[in-house]
């Protein structure tokens, strides 16, 4: 299984999905992270901070293949109200 890095993120042409341990989700522009062709820095070592709970390091990342996956990532869970 390939390890996601800034190179693969750049080639996706889509934002990075980040999910914090607290459940907060966000999209991050690849340019903000320094993503470019040939940048093999692994996503798991990024220094990210949650804007909801301010935790660092307790996150998972998602590199998307299609725009509909990005849209679904931010959609509220079925059966939960969106406020």
Number of C-alpha atoms within 10 A of each C-alpha: 3 5 10 16 20 24 19 22 26 22 15 16 15 19 20 22 19 20 18 22 15 13 12 14 19 16 16 12 15 19 12 8 16 13 19 16 12 12 14 15 16 13 21 15 9 15 9 17 14 20 12 11 12 11 14 14 15 13 19 13 17 17 22 18 13 11 13 9 15 18 9 10 18 13 11 11 10 7 6 7 7 8 4
